[in-house]
Amino acid sequence: MILSADERKIKRRDYQRERRKNKEIREKEREYHKKYYQRDEIKDRKKEYNKKYYSDKARGKKHRKYCKVYYNKNKTHLIEKQQDYYQNNLTTYKEYHKNYYEKHRARLLRYQKNYSKIQGKKKVRKK
């Protein structure tokens, strides 16, 4: 049985989805990627790619237009999907943000303090 390229992609995607339902495999992949992206050669390659990719103004304009059209076309579906995600994962979502706040509390408070100073200094012009 010979499969076309699209069929192979679909089959591979379905296999990966089934595989990632296993929590141990998800954790293992997450740990691997954390280590992988901390390597210096990977960081350098990513910086170089970003420098080349994001310096192209036409590409950025085209991409923003694509995103806007895609969002407008699928707006209701995307909003429903997001709401379902938060309703189904509310406890883990809250737990994640609680842990994030505890871990980065000092930085967040420092940012908040500096931001309030800036807001206090701004003058409102009357025309």
SULDAMO-V265354 format. One record per residue. RES is the residue in one small letter. SS is DSSP state (hx for helix, st for strand, lp for the rest). PSI is psi in radians with two decimals (999 if undefined). Layout:
BEGIN
res: {RES:RES}
ss: {SS:SS}
psi: {PSI:PSI}
END
This chain:
BEGIN
res: {m:i:l:s:a:d:e:r:k:i:k:r:r:d:y:q:r:e:r:r:k:n:k:e:i:r:e:k:e:r:e:y:h:k:k:y:y:q:r:d:e:i:k:d:r:k:k:e:y:n:k:k:y:y:s:d:k:a:r:g:k:k:h:r:k:y:c:k:v:y:y:n:k:n:k:t:h:l:i:e:k:q:q:d:y:y:q:n:n:l:t:t:y:k:e:y:h:k:n:y:y:e:k:h:r:a:r:l:l:r:y:q:k:n:y:s:k:i:q:g:k:k:k:v:r:k:k}
ss: {lp:lp:lp:lp:hx:hx:hx:hx:hx:hx:hx:hx:hx:hx:hx:hx:hx:hx:hx:hx:lp:lp:hx:hx:hx:hx:hx:hx:hx:hx:hx:hx:hx:hx:hx:hx:lp:lp:lp:hx:hx:hx:hx:hx:hx:hx:hx:hx:hx:hx:hx:hx:hx:hx:lp:lp:hx:hx:hx:hx:hx:hx:hx:hx:hx:hx:hx:hx:hx:hx:hx:hx:hx:lp:hx:hx:hx:hx:hx:hx:hx:hx:hx:hx:hx:hx:hx:hx:lp:hx:hx:hx:hx:hx:hx:hx:hx:hx:hx:hx:hx:hx:hx:lp:hx:hx:hx:hx:hx:hx:hx:hx:hx:hx:hx:hx:hx:hx:hx:hx:hx:lp:lp:lp:lp:lp:lp}
psi: {2.10:2.22:2.56:2.96:-0.72:-0.72:-0.68:-0.73:-0.79:-0.76:-0.77:-0.76:-0.79:-0.70:-0.80:-0.69:-0.79:-0.74:-0.71:-0.09:-0.35:2.13:-0.69:-0.69:-0.71:-0.77:-0.74:-0.79:-0.71:-0.79:-0.74:-0.80:-0.60:-0.81:-0.74:-0.81:-0.08:-0.16:2.45:-0.74:-0.55:-0.74:-0.76:-0.76:-0.73:-0.74:-0.79:-0.78:-0.82:-0.67:-0.80:-0.80:-0.83:-0.12:-0.24:1.81:-0.68:-0.70:-0.72:-0.74:-0.77:-0.74:-0.74:-0.70:-0.77:-0.80:-0.74:-0.80:-0.78:-0.78:-0.81:-0.62:-0.69:0.42:-0.93:-0.74:-0.76:-0.72:-0.76:-0.76:-0.75:-0.75:-0.73:-0.74:-0.83:-0.60:-0.71:-0.48:0.52:-0.75:-0.78:-0.61:-0.82:-0.74:-0.72:-0.83:-0.59:-0.82:-0.71:-0.78:-0.77:-0.67:-0.72:0.39:-0.84:-0.79:-0.73:-0.72:-0.68:-0.76:-0.79:-0.73:-0.83:-0.68:-0.71:-0.58:-0.78:-0.77:-0.61:-0.56:-0.41:2.39:2.47:2.13:2.44:2.30:999}
END
